[in-house]
Amino acid sequence: MGSEADFQALQALLRAGPVELVRVQRVAGSAPREPGAWMAVGTGGLVGTIGGGHLEWQAQAHARARLQQPCPGPEERRVALGPTLGQCCGGVVWLAFERLEVPADAEARRAQLVAPAMPVALFGAGHVGRALVAALAPLPFALRWIDAREPQDWWPAGPVAGLEPEPLDPPADAVPALPSGSAVLVMTHRHDLDLAIVEACLQRRRARDDLPFIGLIGSRSKWASFTRRLRARGWSEEELTAVTCPIGLPGIPGKQPAVIAASVAAQLLQIAYTLHWNVAAAPAPNGSGGGGT
């Protein structure tokens, strides 16, 4: 499946004319993409990917040939990656081809084309917060961006990935109303605000246990200071283990905002695949790479 950004690009492509929608129906053995992956080929361009390489190149050629036909019906093609294309993946892919004429055709297939977005609440709009918004924008997350300051003090110029600024002071007041299953990232410009948000998240977990991830930016010494205060307020060691600090994947020491953002985005994807999308954490037989470009 694709992201909301992919879907909006598909709608724009359809406004320029008909497209051929190419979807991975099913696979056997090792393949570049999973069932549900799609791309759209139109006279005005290309959206999405089914894995790259020779498979995608041939699928694009077939889709363009179908675009020359007045009204082709749906079609399924079986492609053996090794014998047919010489790709080392070695599996078999079944591709479905379908004509879409207008944006409404895509809207009717939204559930098939857009991955369900995991809700993420980002508290803080500093350098790392802004880098995270850019990193998460093309990924299947439903992002809220909250800061205690007025928007003119932190909101970038122009629209940002379809988001609206959410100024709220104190920002911790947003926690009780977060959608169930939200991942929370805490990185405001003040440690007292960070502590209040973390404690509000712990209270939410104690009451409802529906926040799968609470991530706090900072050093181990910052978290040690926070844990002393939270223990003094009655929070148990078991409850405090729900907070991840520092955030990001281990083994990535860089502190540049873009590096931290990439690391945290990967961490959120791990959580989303295992908890939100119910996909096993172990890699598929083909690993995680595509088939090239």
Buried (B, 14 or more C-beta within 10 A) or exposed (E): BBBBBBBBBBBBBBEEEBBBBBBBEBBEBBBBBBEBBBBBBBEEEBBBBBBBBBBBBBBBEBBBEBBEEEEBEEBEBEBBBBEBBEBEBBBBBBBBBBBBEEBEBBBEBEEEBBBEBBBBBBBBBBBBBBBBBBBBBBBBBBBBBBBBBEEEEBBEEEEBEEBEBBBBEEBBEBBEEBEEBBBBBBBBBEEEBBBBBBBBBBBBBEEEEEBBBBBBBBEEEBBEBBBEEBEEEEBEEEBBEBBBBBBBEEEBEEEEBBBBBBBBBBBBBEBBBBBBBEEEEEEEEBEEEBBEE
